[in-house]
Amino acid sequence: MRKNSLIIVTFILAFLLIAQGGFAQKNEKLAQTGLKFLNVSLDPRASAMGDAVTSLTSNSISQLYNPASMSELNGMTDFAFGTTKWIADINYIYGTVGLNLFDGDYGVFGLSLLAVDYGEFLGTVVASNDDGYLEVGTFKPVAMSIGLGYAKSLSEKFAIGGNIKYVRQSLGTVVAGLSGTGDQIVETKSVNAMAFDFGILYHTGFKSLDFGMNVRNFSTEVRYDEDGFQLPLIFKIGLSMNMLDLWEIDRQMHSFLFSVDASHPRDYPEQISFGGEYTFMNTFSLRAGITTPTDEQEFSAGVGFKQKLSEVKFSIDYSYTPFGIFNDVHRVSVSIGY
């Protein structure tokens, strides 16, 4: 009991320190990292809840947030696929797989794939004509990430997880300039890196109160041509609970999950996120969440539906996020498990 209390106090103190740092932040941390696509939230459930999902258990998509949450994957196999229509006509497509072999005795293994389509851009080079530039065709930037994850429950209350990712971003073949004879100088611009995610999940034993902590995008400095930069490292800590447990309401009929996360990113001020999820008959879910402070994005909302047919579990989720002066963000995912 004393050990559990010490762990709980440690989590709470860490949470409060991050939260205090967010409100006391004076110096803006901007434009200090690259490969920012790694920090875009993809899962509709997570996004609808304001990304306050560090302490939540989920399907194989959870390896994109807190790898330790994948330790409680139900069934032997889970497949998830989704798409995110991001701002500025940027599109994300991803898929995840979770394998819970031998009833979790050897842990849960995960695989994640992510591809980003930035669209097509017009290429130009500096020239001495009246316009000051020449059009030299188009180029199509892309990005991708491939991850291998692992999670293991060390006890009924405590789980750990990790994820190793290969990430790549490419501008493709571009015209970098013109030679003295007017010929185009063609180059391929790309950058590659390895990144790591770590996470823990702790069930306190008090009702359904859970704590979670994770670090994402840990890596060494990456160099792009002559410039070096860091990946968008972020540390998050969170707690969650089915609030209806306080009244001992049958969770198969009704549940209301409330979650809160505090985040400490490398490249922008600290934030606090709040999320809620009401589920009826363990089938239909309504979700909402908010993150503060932000410049444009604040609240999100979404719905989810899940059903079990024989031994096959199926779910579909959707979320909507207004993004201020940018276009609205829509996310959809489908998962199948057995």
Secondary structure, DSSP 4 states (H G I P E B T S, - for coil): -HHHHHHHHHHHHHHHHHHHHHHH--S---S-BS-GGGGS---HHHHHTTT--TT---SGGGGGT-GGGGGG--SSEEEEEEEEE-GGG-EEEEEEEEEEGGGGTT-EEEEEEEEEE---EEEEEE-SSSSSEEEEEEE--EEEEEEEEEEEESSSSEEEEEEEEEEEEEEEEEEEEE-TTS-EEEEEEEEEEEEEEEEEEEE-SSTT-EEEEEEEEE---EEETTEEEB---EEEEEEEEEGGGGGT--TTTEEEEEEEEEEEESSS--EEEEEEEEEETTTEEEEEEEEES-SS--EEEEEEEEEEETTEEEEEEEEEE--TTS--EEEEEEEEE-
